[in-house]
Amino acid sequence: MKEFTYTIKEPVGIHARPAGMLAKEAKAHESTVTIVDKNGKSVDATRLMALMGMGIKCGDTVTVKIEGTDEETAAPAMEKFFNDNL
């Protein structure tokens, strides 16, 4: 399992467009990508409505966990996605 923490910089947080882009990126990998917020709540990153339901706002810190067959390549790709888009 690979994981990293990230503080959201997107002004709207993880909502609508950013959440859709995140779900699409997570689906591109065979590994399971899980987002865990500061309160310990976790969701599968491919589930758009679940992501939006977390209420993650700008300035919140999340932990991203990647586990599966392609985690060695999925983890840096997801970290790059977060840095470029969120």
N, C-alpha and C positions, 0 to 999 in steps of 0.2 A: 504494500500500500504506500502511496505517495500522498503527501499533503502539503499545503501551504496556506498561510493566512494572507488576507488582503483587506485593505480599508477602501471602501467604495468612494470613488471620486465623482462619479456621474451625478449631476445635480438632482435628477429625479429618482436616484437610487435604482434598485432592480425592479422596474415597472414597465409594462407594455413593450415598447420597442427593445430596450436593453434585455429584458427577460426573454423575448422571442429569439433574439440573436444568441443568447446564452444557451437556450434549450437546443437550438439548431447545432451549435458547436459541440455540445455535449453528446448529441446523437451521432455525430460524425466519428465517434470513437467506440471501440468495442468494450472498453472498460466502463465500469459504473462510476459516474461522477456525482458526488453528494455535496450539497452545500449545508453547512452547519452555522447557524447564527449565534450571536453572543449569549442567547438564552438557552442554548443547547438543543433547540429545535432543528431537525434536519429534514431535507427533502431531496428527492432524486432531481438532478438538474435538468432532466429531459421533460419534466412535467411543468409546463408553462403556468398553469393556474396555481399550482403549489408554490412555485417561485414567487409569483406576485403576491400570494397570500401571506408570505413571510413578513411583508412590510419592511424590507431592508431599505434604509434611507442613506443618503450621502453622509459619510463619516462613520457609518457602522462598519465593524470589522467582522469578516466571515472566515471560516475555515473551509477550504475546498479539499475533499478527499477523493482520490482516484484509485480504484482498485480493479484489477482485471488483467487480461492477457496483453494489452498494449499500454499498460500504465507508464512504461519507460518513455514512450513517445507522447502519450496523451497528457501527462503532467506538464511538460514544458509548453505544449501547445495551449493548454488551458490557462496556464500562468500568463502567457503572451496575450491571449484573448482578454483576460482581466485587465492587464496593463494597458492594452490598446483601446478597450471599449468601456470599461467600467471604472 
